[in-house]
Amino acid sequence: MPAPRTVLLTGAAGGLGTLMRELLPAYGHALRLFDVRPVEGEPEAIVADLADAAAVREAVRGVDAIVHLAGISLEAPFEEIVRANIHGVHHLYEAAREEGVRRVVFASSNHAVGYTPCPRPGDPLIPVDTPHRPDTFYGLSKSFGEDLAQLYWDKHGVETVSVRIGSCFPEPAGVRALSLWLSPADCARLLHAALTAEDVGHTVVYGSSANTRLWWDLTSARALGYEPRDDSEPYAARLLAEQGELDPDDPAQSRLGGHFVTDPPVWSP
C-alpha cells in the first residue's frame, strides 16, 4: 500500500514514542501525536486518555493509519491494566472501525510470550506462532491486544501488524538484550514496513535487529519488507564482562520475559 499521509502516533510522549516521532517523518509520514501527558515541544499534540472513547475517536478521525504505542508498559494492578491496555485498545479499534481507518500497527511485546523458554545454542529460533504465555497482567494485555486485532481483521477488515517488541533503546542494557535488542533506527524501519506492506491481514512479527545472538524468527517481519541493519554484537564483550553469561537455571535469565517472570518492574502513575 502507498505510504500513509497522516499517521496517529499514540504514546508520543513516552520513551519509544519520542524516538519514533523523531525518526518516522523521514519515511514520509506526517504524524498526529497523542498522549495522556503533554508532548514536549509539540503544542498541537492531542492530550487525552485512552479511557475516553470520544477523545480517541476524535484523534483517529481523518488519519490514514495508526501506530499504537500508548498504554502502561510495566506491571500494574489489574484494574489499571484493564483501563489503559484493554479498554484503551478496544476504544482505539472501535474508533478505527467507525472512522474507516484500515491499518493499525500495534505495539505488542515479548511479554505476551514471556514464559517461553529462551533457546539455547543450537536450538531453532522461536517461531511467531508460539502460543501466548504472558508473564504478567501487562503481558496478558498484549496477548489480548493481538487477539483483538485478529477479531477486527476477521470481523471488520481492519488490518494490523502486531509487533512483539523486544528491547528498543539506543544501546542494549544487558546480556539478555543482546538477543532481543531493536535499535531505534531498525524500529523505525520495521514500523514503516508495517505501515506500507500490502495485504497484511493480521500479521504478528517479532521486533528485533539482526542480532548475532537472536532468539526469535524474523521471517514474518522480513516478509513485510523489513531489512534490519543493526546488530547488538558490538556491545557483547563489555556486557558479558560486566554481567557474565546467562544462567539457564534462573527463570529471570532463561525465559523470554526475563525478570518480568520473577520480579516485574511496577508502573507508577
N, C-alpha and C positions, 0 to 999 in steps of 0.2 A: 504494500500500500504506500502511497506517497507520504512524505514526512508530514505529520500533523502541523497545522498552522499554529494552533494555540493549545498548550498542554497545561492542565491544572496540576500543580505540584503541591500535594498536601504534606504537612510536616516540614515546611520550608525553613522554619527556624531551628530545627534540630541539627545534630552533627552531620548526618548523611544528607539531609535536605540542603544544608549550607554548601556542602561540596557540590551537589548536583545543580543547584541554582547558578553556580559559577561555571560549570562545565557543559551543561546541556545546551545552552544557547548557541554554542559553536557548531552544533549539528543542525541548526536552522529552526529550533523550537522556540517559540515565544511562550514564556512561562507566565501563568497566573498563579500567584503564590497564596497559600492558605496555611494557617496555623492557629492554634489556640492562644499563642503568645505573639506579640508584635515581632515582625521580622526586621532586624536591624538594618537601617539604610534603605528600607523598602516601604515608604509611606502608603503605597497603593495596595499593599498586601491585604488580603482578607483575614481579619482576626475573628475567629468563630470556633465553636466547639463542635466536634463530630456528633455529639449527642443532640444537636439542634438540627433536626431534619430539614426544616425550612431554609436555614442558612446554608446547609450543604447543597441543597438543590439550587439555590441562587448562585453558589460558587461554581457549580457544574454547568449552568446554563450558558450555551454558546461555545463551549470548548470542543475541541476535536478528539481529545484523548485525556486520560488521567494517569498520573504516576502517583500511587498512593503509598506514601512513606509515613503518614501520621499514625499516632496511637502510642500506647505505652510499650516501651521496648525492653523492659525488665520485668521481673516477677512483681506481683502486686496482689492485694486481696482480690478474691474472685469477683466481687461486686464491681470493683474499679475496672478490672479487665473486661468484664461484660459491657460496661458502659462505653468505654473507649474503643475496644478492639472488636467487639461483637455487634452491639447496636450501631457503633460508628461505621463499621464497614458495610453493614446492611443498609444504613442510610445512604452511603455512597453509591452502592449498586442500584438502589431504588432510584436515586437521582439520575444515574446514568441511563437507566431504562426509560424513565419518564422524559428525559431530555434528548433521547436518541443518540447518546454517546456510545460508540461501538467498540472502543478499545480501552482497556484498563491494564496497567502494569501494577501488579500487587506485590508489595514487599513482604514476602514470606520470610522464612528463617530456617537455619539448620535446627532450631529448637522444635520445629514441627516433627522432626525425626531424631530428637536429641538422645533417646535411649538406644539408638542403633550403634552397635559396636564399631569402632574405628577399624578400618582394615589394617592388617599387619603387612610387612614387606612380603611381596609375592601374592597377596590376596587380590581378587578383582576389585575394581572400583565400585563404589556403591551406586546402584542404578537409581534413576529418578523415580521409578515406580516402587521403591521400597516403601513398606507400609508406614503410615503415620505412627510415631512413637513419641509423643510430646513429653518434654521433661518438666514442664511447669504449666501453670494456668496460662502464662504468656505463650508458651509453645502450643498449648491447646487452642488458643485463639487463632494462631497462624494455621493450624490444621483446619479450623472452621472456615477461615478466610479462603483457603484453597477449595474447600468443598462448596462454599457459597459461589465462588467463581465458576465452578463446574455447573452448578444449578442454573446460574444466569446465562451461561452459554447454551445449555441444553434447552432451557425453557424460553429464553428471551433473545437469544442471538447476540448477547454482549460478549465479545471476545476478551480473554485475559491471558497474559503471561504472568504466572506466579513465579517469582524469583526467590529461591531459598538462599538468601544472602548469608555468607559465612561471617567474615570479619573485614569490614570495609573501613580502613584507616590509612593514613598516609604511609605508615610502616606497620608490619606485623608486630604485635605486642608480646608474643610469647611463642614457645616451641609449637604448641598446638596450632597457632595461627599460621605457621609455615605451610600447613596443609589446607587451610580454609581462607587464606587471605585473598581479598578482592581489592586491588588498588583502586583509588578513586577514578583514575583515567579509564581503567577497564570497566568499572561500574557504569560510567557514562556511555562507553561503547555498548555495553550489554543493554542498558535501558533504551538507547537509540535503536538498537536492533529489535528489541521487543516492541517498540512503538511503530516500527515501519515494516516488519516482516508481513508477508501475505498469509492469509488463511491460518491463523494460529489456533482458532477454536479456544479451547483451554489447554495451554501448554505449561507444564511445570519444568523449570530449569534450575540447576544449581548455579549460584553466583560466586565464582572464584576466578582468579587469574590463572595463567598457565603455569601453575606451581610444579616444581620438580617433585615435591612430596604430596601431590594432590591425592585426596581421598575419594572424591566422587566423580561421576561420569558427566562430562560437559557436552555430550553428543547432542542433546536436545537444544542446548544453548547455541552451539555452533550451527545447528540447522536453521536458526533464525538469521544467520549471517554474522554472529558474534565471533570476532577474532581477537582473543586476549593477547596482549603483548608483554605483560609483566610477569615476573616470577619472584617469589619470596626468597629464593635460594641465596642471593647476596647477603641476606640478614642471618642466615642459618648459623654460621660459625660463631658469631657473637652470642646469639640467643642460646645455643647449645652449651657454650662455655659458661654462661651465667646460670642456666636453669637445668642443664642435664637432659638426658633422653627421657621420653615419656615412660611412665610406669604402667605396664599392661595390667597390673593388679589393682590399680587405683581407678575407680569409676570416673573420677573427675578428669582423668587423662586418657581413658580407654573408650569413652562414649562420645558421640558427636557433640552432645550438649555441653561437654566439659563440666565446669563447676556449677552450671545450672542444675546438673543432676544431683549434686550433693549439698551445695550451699549457694543457692542462686542469689545474685545481687538484687536488692529490693528497691523498687521505684519509690520515689517520694515526690509529692506534688510540688 
